[in-house]
Amino acid sequence: MDMEPINIHLNEYAGIARFGEPIQLGIPISKGALQTHEKLQLTNSSDNELIQCQSEPMVFWPDGSVRWLKLSFLVSQAPSTGLTLHLNKVDPETGQQPSPLQYLFEGDTLRVFTGLSEFSFPKGKLSWDASHGTQDSAIPHELTVTTKSGAPCSAVMDSNWHVTEAGPVSITVSAQGSWRAPDHSILARFRFSLRVFANTPTVELQICIHNPRRAQHPGGLWDLGDPGSVHFRALTVRAKLPTANKTWLTSNLDQSAFESNAEERLYLYQDSSGGDQWHSRNHMDAEGRITTSFRGYRVHSGEELVQAGNRASPIAGLSNQKGISVQGSIKHFWQNFPSAIGSEENVLILGLFPPDTSFPYELQGGERKTQTAWLCYGEDSTALCWTHAPLIPTLDPEHFEKTEAFDWFESNRPRDLLDDLILEGLEGESNFFAKREIIDEYGWRNFGDIFADHETLYQADDEPPYISHYNNQYDAIYGFARQFALTGDRRWFELMDDLARHVSDIDIYHTEEDRSEYNNGLFWHTDHYLDAHTSTHRTFSKHNETSSTPGQTGGGPAAEHCYTTGLLYHYLITGDEGSREAVLDLVSWMVTLHEGEGGFLEQCLALKKYEFPKLKAFLTGKSPTLHRYPFTRGTGNYLNALMDAWFLNLSGPWLSKAENVLDNTIHPSDDIPKRELLSVETGWSYLVLLTSLARYLRLRQLLIGRDEHWSYMHSAFLHYVEWMEKHETLFLMASERLEFPNATWAAQDIRKSSIIFQGAHCCPERYENYSEKGNKWLDSTLTYLAKSHERHYSRVQIILLQNYGFHRLRDIDTLSDAQDPIGRQSFGSPNLKWSILVRRVFSRLTRALITFRPSREVAWLKTRLKQR
């Protein structure tokens, strides 16, 4: 199969001239169109100029061809212009443009050459030198951290510097290790990477600080001040130019530069977001003190205050009389406050966590923060302007459709009422960007998350809004990614990218030291209709005497609230490895959560929870079902996570695990009324599970085709669709059954429409009936929401985003089964047999004995006793 040229669009929107700006994106490829050995070329559509590019496969089709490709290149573009590039295959014999990039190890030093600069990384040291032109131009750099009291820490690397990616466009050098306090104790872990580019003086730095300890979370409460937290005073990047004679700083792209003697202090410090709510309770420390001291930023030259403002996007630099210079910027400078930039005594300072704050920083157990900074070694003071407004490449929506990059994706359809409702997320008075301002959802821990404004529904008009965080519930990342692919609107990209990076750092519990069912899990939204207080993004606070969940006043990461598909697509669209890592961490956690990790006590507890109730049912004359997993969104999320892992790695165990979950959850002959799915408050989330089952049918058919198991699950799905069509009603039609009858329930009804529409495409014989019911439900849902004053709420918007697309299906027989068109094939009884139960018990006992270790059992007990 031949690969048609792929269009990549770049629209310069900020009025900035760009020279050698690095671009990285993921591109979906049709099945069979690109093999790993085939070469690619990138050309400018206006003049056919060749542009050096670097590519790497991300995921594959089952035939071994590339399914998603990561592409990197450098681009120069005039202000306020559009540019279209073409990606094509070329003849294998076609010569490649020469690249000056190279690296080598000389003794204990890693040396990297870009064509303009040379970088040296000494073994065992978290420091490096950059030379531009001549050896005497070397600029030493270091990354420093100080303790709570301000004492400097030493960096201990796990191993030598290593190259993690290399090609004709860029080379990435990485290191990881720990920062040690003066008493040699580990303060925190670090991961650091530096990316250089061919024939350009710009480099990208990515720095992650991580507390790998567990939180103690007594009673399942997760407030600041936990004994598992660490405190530090500063994290800075420092570059020294000893011969500098001038320093300069611009606070924003439209501001003129301040200049000074290089030895004097010229410094910008951003203390708060600069928004109207800069002093929000969102910025509370463990003692309940607001950590922000003043609105916005201040610039000092020496001791003199020379400027004050609200939101800075600054660049600072040093230079000498020989034309040697270094300048820097920090990505999302004001959004990730506190931040600082400037120079003092011939040293350029990038304050990722500056020491100027009123209180030290607290990094909670299992919490981390990754930040990006840029350095440039050229004299052009505008060279880094683009770092505050980077280009966002887009593809034609038709390309996403043609390559089957998303499930049920269709481009170029007329707008409808659902599109209008979703557009409120960008352009309504309470759009997702405006929501940030309400509680000042900014600062290094908060930026990227979504204000859960729906939790304020029952507050009095004169009451301050609850501080409430949504933590990617119902997979807002996925909804944003899909809309970005469909529309090319950069605002959807920004929402996706900001939230994905927040989730990967803050919302995932990055530790191996807690109970196995918590380690590397995802914290869910903060407590319903209550203030988060000092729990930050970790659900339950000691300051709330009760929980909104009846009978629950504490807890931790839970399967009911795990969403991975958005992180998968963030990785595919951006090539960001952090999101790929997050998907795999969450999938491993979900497997452990549902299957356990082994151990005698763990398996005995599982026997009590799962097998003994079945045994009791047998002994009392009942007929228990085969099902082991609950018919809820938790199982649906587990199934979805396994499919995401399978998407990333077709050769892994993920498909067999997913099919095992399905076999033990649903049956084509289930007695559906006994599952009490119409008990709304407890049963509604079966809709999430059925949606995951429909995704399984499509993904498995797309990747490896149909077989007996596919037909089995196809029949089971239609069994439930038929029941829904006959018995389900819209939630608000029986509002007396609901504890909180609000617009969220109307939004949830879109799931019913989606499932019915998918049922129509599984069963041509009932296509008309199912489509009619799906359209009826959808029209009622959208009409209600269009009139509701709650339609702008985060939860409503995100449910609509997550379930977008199914209403636009066209192919009648997309998922029909020719051998069993209406799902009436017999697959036996769903009831459990004695022999199967005995095998399950024996399997657990065997696993308990095989995995028994005294140390494991002691650790299992300790992690559970510590939280009480």
N, C-alpha and C positions, 0 to 999 in steps of 0.2 A: 504493500500500500504506500502510495506516495504522500508526502507531507506538503500541504498547501502552505504558502507564505503566511506567517502570523504577524498581524499588525500590533505594534506596541505604541501607545499614544502617550505623549508627554506634554502637558499644558502648563506653561509657566504662568502662575497666577499672582505672584507677589511683587512683580515689577523689579526683579533682581536679575542681574547678569550672572550667568553661571558658567564656570570654567572647570572642566574635569570633575563634575559632581558625580559621585558614585551612585549607581542604581542597582538594586537587587530585587528580583521578583521571582515568583513561581509561575510556571506556564503549564496548563494541562495540554496533553498530546493525545490524539486519537489512537486507538488500539492498532498496533502494527505499523504506525507511521514513522517511528524513529527507533533505531537500534542503538545500543550503547556505543558501538564502534563508529557510527556515522558522524560526520563533521557538520558544523553549523556555521553560518556567517550572518552578520547583522549589518544592514545597510540603511542609510538615510534615504527615505523615499523621495526627497526632493532632488537629490543629485547623485544617488547611488554610491555615495562615499562609504567605504568600508569602516566599520567601527569594531575595534577589538572587543571580543566578548569571551566570557569564561562560563562554562556550563557544567552542571553535575546532576545526574538523575536523583530524584527524591523518592519516588515510588514507581512500581512497575505493574504492567499488565501480566496476566498469567502466562502469556507467550514469551515473556522476557523483554518485550518492547517497553519503552519509557512511557509512563503514564503522566507524571509531573516532572518538570525540569526546573532546576534552579539556574537562573541566568543573571550574570553580573556584567556590568560595563560602565564606562565613564562617558558623560555627555556634557557638551557645552551648548548653551542656548541663550538667545537674546531675551531681554525682558518682555513679558506679556506676549509671548508667541506660542504657537502650537507646533509640535514636531511629531511625525509618525515614522517609526522605524519598521523594517521588515526583517523577520527571522526566517531564514531558508536553510535547507540542506545544500551542501556543496559536494563536488566530486572529491573522493578521498585523496586524489593526487594533488588537489589544490593546495598551494603553499599557504602557510599561515603568516600573518604579520609578526615580525620579530618583537619580542618583549624584553625589556631590560631587567625584568624582575629575576632575581636569583638569591639563593641563600646557601650558606655553608657553615660548617663548624670548624673553628680554628682553636684547637686546644680546648679550653674551658669556655669559649665564647661563641655564641651564635651570631653570625653576621648576615644582615639582609640588605640587598641593594635594590633601589627603585629606579635608577637612571638619573635621578636628581639628588637623592639623599642616600646616606648609609646609616644603618642602625646596628648597634652592638649591644648584646644582651649577655652579661657575665653570669656564669654558672652560680646558682644558689642565691642570687640577689634580686630583689624586686625593684630593680632600677635598670636604666638603659641610657645610652648616649645616642644622640642624633647629630650627624654631620651633614652639612649642606655645602658642597663645593670643595672645601679644603679640610684637612685634618684639624687645623687649629680652630675650626669653627664648631667643634664638638659642643653640644649642649647636653649636660647631664640632667636626667629626670629621675624622680622617685615618687613612690606612692607611700604616704605616711598615715598612720592611725595613732591616736593617743587615747589613753585610758580615761576613765571618768574624772580623774584628778588632773588630767593633762599630761601625764607621763608618756613619753614616746614608746611605742611597741616595736618589736623586731619582727620581721617577716621571715618565717621558716617555710621554704618551699618543699613540696612533696617530692619533686624531682626537678630535673633541669628544664629550662625553656624548651618547648617543642613546637613544631610547625603543625597546625591543625588543618590548614587548607592552603593550597598553592596552585597558581595558574598564571596565565598571561596578563590578567587584570589586577589581581591582588594576592597578597600573602598574609596569612594570619598567624601570629605567634601567641602562644598561650602559656599560662602558668597557674598553678593553684597551690594552696598551702594554708598556713594558719598564722595569725598575728599573736605574738606572745607578749604578755605583760612583763614588766621588770622582774617579777617573781617567777617568771618562766611558765606561768599558767596560760592556758589558751583563752584569749579573749574572744576570738571569732575566727571563722574560716574566710578565705578569699578565693575568688576566681577572677582572673585578669586576662584580657586578650587585647592585642594591638594589631590593627589591620593597616597595611601599607598598600599603596596603589602605584601602578606603573606611570612613570614620568609626571608625577604630580607631587607637590610638597605637602599634601594633606594626609593625615593619619587619623584613624578612628580608635578610640579607647573604650573598652567596656569593662566596668569594674563592679563586682558583686561582693557584698559583705553578708555573711551568713552566720546565724547562731544555730548550730546543730543540736543544742541541748533540747531536752523535752521540757515542756511546761509542767508544773506540778498540778495545776487546775483542780484544787480541792473541791469536791462536790460537783465536778463537771463545769466549773465556772472559770472563765478565762480572762480575768482582768489584768490590766497593767500592774506592775509591782510584783508579779509572780516570781518565786525564787529561781525559776529557770531562765529569767531574762538576763541579758548582759547590758552594761551601760558603757558608753564611750563618749569622748568629747569632740573628736574631729576625724574626718577622712578627707585628705587633700591630695591633689596632684601638683607637683612642684617641678618647674623647669628653670634652670639657672643659666643666664647669659652673662658671664662675668664682665664682658667688655661693653655691655649695653650703656648707651648714653641717653636713651629716650624711652619713655613708657607712654602708652595711650590707652584709652578706654572709651567705648561708646555704650550707652545704656540701652539704646534701641536702634533699629535700622534707620529710622528717620531723624536721629539725633546727631549733632556734630560731636567730634571726639574731644575728650579732655586729654591734655598732654602734660607731662611732667618730667623732671629729671628721674632717671631710672632708679636712683638710690632712694628716692622719696616714696612714700606710700600713696598709691592711687588705687582705690578699693571700692567695690560696689557690693553691698550686702542686702539680700532680699530676705526680710524677716517673716513676711506673711504673703498671702496671695495678692493683696492689694485690692480685693473686691470689697463690696459693701459689707459683707459678713466676715471680714478678715479676722475678727475676734471671736469667732464661733466656738461653741462648746465642742465642736468636732476636734479641736486642738487641745485636748485635755490630757494632762499627765496622770500618773498613778495617784497623786495626791489631790486630784481634782483641780489643779491650777491650769489656767489657760497659758499655753507656752508662747503665744505670739505677743510681741511687745509693742510694735507699732505697725501702721499700715504701709505695706509696700516695701520700697527699697530706699536706700540712701547711698550717695556717693561721697566719699571723703578724699580730699587731696591733702596729704599730711594730716593735720588735725582739723582742717577746715571742711565743713559741710558745703559741698558745691552743687549738689542736686538732690532732690527727693521726688519720688514718683510712685506710681502704683505697681506697674508690672514691667519688669525689665527683661529684655532679650539681648544680653550684652555680649560684647567681644572685647578682649583686652590683649595687648601685645607689648613686646620689648624689641628694640633694635639697636644696632651699633653703627658706627660710621662706615664700616666696610659693607654695609648692606645685609648683614646677617640678622635674622630676626626669628622670633617665635611668637605666635599668637594662639589664643584658645577660646573655645566656647563650650557651653554645657547644654545638652538637649533638654527641652522643657524646663528651662531655668526657673522661671517664677512658679510654674505649676508644681514643681517638686521641692518647693521651699522647705527649710532654709537652704539658701544657696549663696555662693559668693564667688567673685572673680576680681582679679587685680594683680598688683605687683608691689614688691617691697624689697629693697636691697638687691636689685638685679635678678629677682626671682619672680617668675610668673606663677600665680597661685590660682588653682581651680578648686574651689571649696565645694565638693559634693555634699559633705556634711561639715559646714564651717564651724569653728569654735566660738562664734559670736553669739550663740543663742543663750537665753536666760538659764536653761537647764540642759544637762547632758541628754544624749539620745538613748532611748531604751529599745533594744532589739529583742523581741519576745522569743521564747523558745520555739525553734522550728521556723523562724521568720528570716527573710532575707530581703535585700534591696539591690537591684541592678541598675546602674546608671551609665549613660553614654556621654563622652566628651570628645572634642575634636581639637587637634593641634595642626597648625600650618606653619611652614618654615619659609614662606615668601613674604615680600614687603607689601603686597597689595592688601590694604586694610579692609577691603570688601570681600576677600577670598572666602571667608567663613559665613558670610551673610546667609547663604542658602541653608545652613545648619538649623536656623530658626524657622525655615519655611521650605522643607525639602520637597522635591518633586515626587509625585505619587503616580507611578506608571499604571495605565489601564489597558485592558484588552477589550476587543469587541464582545458584547454579550452573546452574539451568535457563535463565537468560538467556544464559550463555556457550554453552550447547548450542544454543539456538534461533538464535542469531546466527552460529553456525559460527565462533566466535572462535578455537578451537583445532582442530587436526586430530584426528579420531576421539575427540571429547570426548562423554562421556555422564554425566549426573548421576543421582543417586538410585539407584544400583545397590547391592545388598548387599555388605558388606565380604567380602573373601576373603583368602587367605593372602598374596598380594602386598601388599595394603593393610597387613596386620599387619607384614610385613617392613619396609615403608617407614615405618611409624609409629615404628620404632626410631630413625629419624633425628631424631625430636622427643622421644621419651619413654624410649628405652633408656638404659642406664647410660653408654654412650659415644655419646650423641646429638651432633648437630652443634654445639650450644652447649657441651657438656662437652668436646668435642675441643679447643676453643679454649684451655681451661685447661691442657692437657697440655704444650704448648710455649709457652704464653702468646702466642697468636696475636692480639696487640694491639699498639698503637702506630700512629703515623700511616702507616707504610708497610705494616703487616701486617693491620690490622683489616679484616675482611670476607672475607679469604681462608680457605680450608679446610685444616686440618692433614691432610696425606696420611698418615694413620696406617697405611695398608696397607704403606707402605714399611718399617715396623718389623717385618714378619712374621718375618724371618729373623735378627733380633737376639737376643742372649742376654738372659735375663730380668733380669740385673743391669746391663745396658748402658743408658745414657741414650738416650731415643728420638732418632732422627734429627730434625734440623730440616728438615722437608720440606713444601713448599707445592704445592697442587694447581692453582691458576690456572685454574679453570673448565673443566678437562678433562671431556669428555663432557657439557658444557653443564649444569652443576648449576643455573645461573640459570634455565634453561628448566624443569627439573624442579621447582624451588621454585615458579616462577610457576604452573605447571599445578596443583600441589597446592593452592596458595592459592586459585585460582579454583574448584577442586572442593570445598574444605572451608571456606573463609573463615577459616582459622586464622591469626591474625596472626603466629605464629612462622614460618610459611613465607614470609610477606611480608618479615619482618625479614631472614631468610637471603638471600632474593632481592635485596633492596635493598642490603644491606651488601656482598654479593659483586659486584653490578653496578657499584657506585661504585668499589670497589677495582680491578676489571678495567679500567674506563674510564680510571683515573688511572695505575695502577702497572704493570699487565701489558701494556699496549699501548705500543709503542716510538714515542713522539711526536716524531719528527724527520724532516726532509727531507734530511739531510746525509750519511746512510750509503748503502750500496749499496741499489739500488731494491727488491731482494727482501727487505730487512729493514725499510725505512722504513714506519712505522705498522702494523707487524705485531704479532702476539700471541705473547708468550713462553709457552712451554709449561711444564708442571710441572717442578719441580727433579728432578735426576737420580735414577733408580731405585736404591733400596737404598743410597743414599749421603747424606751430610750436605750441606746447602746451603752451609755455611760462610759466606763473605762474598759469595756470588753473589745474595743476597736472593731475589728471585722470578725470576731470570733463567737458570735451568737449569744452566749449567755453571760450575764453580769451578776455579780454579788449584790449590786445595788438595787436589783429588782427582787422584791420579796416573793413574787410568784411569776410563773411563766404564762405566756398566752397559750401554750400547749397543755391541756389538762393532764395533771399528774406528772408533769415533767418540769423540773426547775434547773436542769443542767444536762450536759451531754457533750458530744463532740462531733467530728466529721461523720457523716451518715450517707448511706447509699441512696436514700430518697432524694438527695440534693447534689448528686454528682453529674456533671455535664462535661463531656470531652470533645464533642464533635466540632465545636467552635474553635477550640485550641488546635485540633487537627487542621482545620481550614486556614487558621492564621499561619500555621507552619507552611502549608501548601502555597498560600498566596504571597508570603513574605520571605520564605526560606529561613525563618528564625528558628534556630535549633532549640532554643529554650522552650518553645511551645511543643515541639516534638517530644522533648524530654518530659514535659508536664503530662502529656497524654499517656506515655508509657508508665510514668510513676503512678498516675491515677488508676490505670488499668490494673497494675500489679496490686495496688491497695484494694481495689474492688474484688479481685480474685481472693486475696487473703480474707477480706471481710466476709465473703460468702462461703469459701471452702476451708478457711483456716490455714495455718502454716505448719500444723503438726504439734505434737506434744500430748502427753497422757491426759492431763487435766483438761486441756482444750477439747479433746475428742470426747471425753466423758460428759462434758457440759453440752456438746453438740448432740450426743445420744439422748440426753435428757430433754433437749429442746425440740429435736426433730423426730427421732425414731420412737421414743417411748410413747408419745401421744398416739402414734399409729398403732403401736402394740396394744395400748389401752383400748383403742377403738375396736380392734379385733376381739379382744377379750370380752367386750360388752355387746358383741353381736352386730356391730356396725361394719360398714364396708368403706374403709378409707380409700382415698384416691392415690394415684401414683405421685401426685405433685409434691415436690420438696420445697419449691421456691414460692413466695407469696405472689399473688396476682396483682401487683402494685407497680407504681412508678420506680420503686427501688430495683425491682427485677428488670424493668424496662431499661433503666439507666445502665444496669450491669450488662445487659445484652448489647446495648448501643456502644458501650465502652469496648467490649470485646470485638465488635465489628470495626471500630476505629483502629484498634491495634492490628486487626487483620488487614485493613486497608494499607497500613504502613508496612506490614511484613506478611506477605501471602504464605510464606513457608513456615510461619510460626504455629503454635498450638491454638491460636485464637478461634478459628472457625469451629474446631471440634469442641472447644469449651462452650462456645455460643450454642451449638446444637445440643449439647448436653443440658444446658439451661432450659432450652425450649422443650426438650423431651420430658423434663421434669416440672414443667409449668403449665402446659396447655395440651389438650387432646381434642381431636376432631369430634369425639362423642361426649364431651363434657356436659354434665347436667348444669347448665349455666345458672338457672335460678338459685341453686344451692350456694353459689359464690357470692350472692347478695351484692351484686354490682350496682343495684339501684339504691342502696343505702348511701346517699350522696356523700356525706361527710367522710365516710371511711372507704367507700368503694370507687369514687370518681376516677382515681388515678390509674385504673385499669386501661384507660384511654392511652396513656403514655406507653404502656406495655404493648398494646396492639399496634401503635404507630411504629414501635421498634421492630415488631414482627413483620410488618409490611416492608420496612426498610431491608430486613434480612432477605425477604423473598426477592426484592429487586436486585440487591447487591450480589446475592449468590447466583441469580440467573445471569447477571451481567458478567460476572467474573469466571464462573466455572460451569454454568448451565444448570439444567434441571435434572433431578434424579428422584428416587423414591422418597428420600427425606424431604425434598422440596415439595413434592406432591402432598406429603403428610401434613406439612405446615401450611401449605396453601389451603387444604381442606379445613384445617383448624381455624385459619383466619376467616374463611367464608362462613364457617359455622357461627362465629361470633358476630360477623357483619349481619347475617340474616336475623340473628336475635336482636341486635341493635335496631335494625330497620323496623322491627315489629313492636319493640317494647320501650326503647329509649325516648325520652322527651327532653326538651331544652331545660336547663337547670332552673332558670328563673320562672318557668311555668309552674313550678311547685316550690316557690320561695319559702313556704312555711317549713320546709325540711332543712333549711340552711341556717346556720348560726349567724353568719354575716352575709345577708343577701345583697351583694353589690356587683359592680360591673365586671369584676374579675371572673365571676361565674359565667357571665355572658361571653367573655373572651374565651373561657375554657370550652365553650360550646363549639368553637371552631375546630377543635380536635374531633368532635363527632362528625362534622361535615367532612373533614379530611379522610377519616377512616371509611366513611360511606363512599366517597369518591374513589378511593383506592379499591374498595370492594367492587365497584362498578367496572373497574379495569381488570379485575381478576375474574369477572364472571359476565361475559357478553350477554348471556341469556337474561340477565337481570339488570343490564346496563341502564335501561330507561327508568326502571323503578328506583334503583339506587341513586341515579343522577338526579331524579326529581326530588327525592328526599334530601339529598345533599344540598341541592340548590335552595330548597325551602328553608332548611336549617340555617344555611349560610346567609341568605337574605334577611331572615329574622334577626340573626346575631348582629350583622353589620348595621341594620336599620336601628336596632336598639342602641348600639354603641355610638352611632353618629349623633344621636340625640342626647347622649349621656354626658353630664359634666365631669364624669370620671374617665373619659376616654383617653386623656393625656397621661394618666398615671403609668408609672414605669412598668408595673406588672402586666397591665392590660396591653401596653404597647409591645412588650417583649413576647408575650404569648402569641400575638398576631404575627410578629416577625419570625418566631420559631416555626410556625405552622403555615407559612406562606408557600404558595405554589401548587398545592394539590388541586385547588379549584380551577386550575388552568389546563388540566390534562386533556389530551385530544385523542390519543390512540386507544380505541376501544379494547383491543386485545393485548394490552401491554403485559399483563401478568396472568393471562388465562391459561388454564391447563387443558390441553387438547384431549388428553386421556380421561380427564375427570372434570368436565367443564363447570359443573355446579357443585363440586365438592361433596358428592354423595358416596364416594368410595368408602368401604368399610375398613376401619383400622383397629378393630377390636374394642375392648372395654378400657375405660380410664381407671378402673378400680385396681388397687394394689393387691398383689398376691403374696401369700405367706413366704414363698420362696424368695421373692424379690426383697421383702423386708429382712429376711434372715441374711441375705447377701449384704445388704446395707449395714446391718449391725456388725457382721463379721468384718466388713471392710474398715469400719471405723475402729474396731478393736485392734485390728492388725496394724493400722496406721498409728494408733496410740502406742503400741508396743515398739514398733520400728523406730519411731521418732522420740521415744522416751530418753531424756537426759536429765539428771538431777538439776544441773545448772539451768536448763530451759524451764523446768517446772518452778524453780525458785524465782526466776525472772518473770515468769507469767503471773505469779502471785504478787510480786512486788509492784509491778506496774499497775495492778488493779487496786491494791491497798493504798498506794500513795495518793490517789485522787480523792480519797474519802476524808 
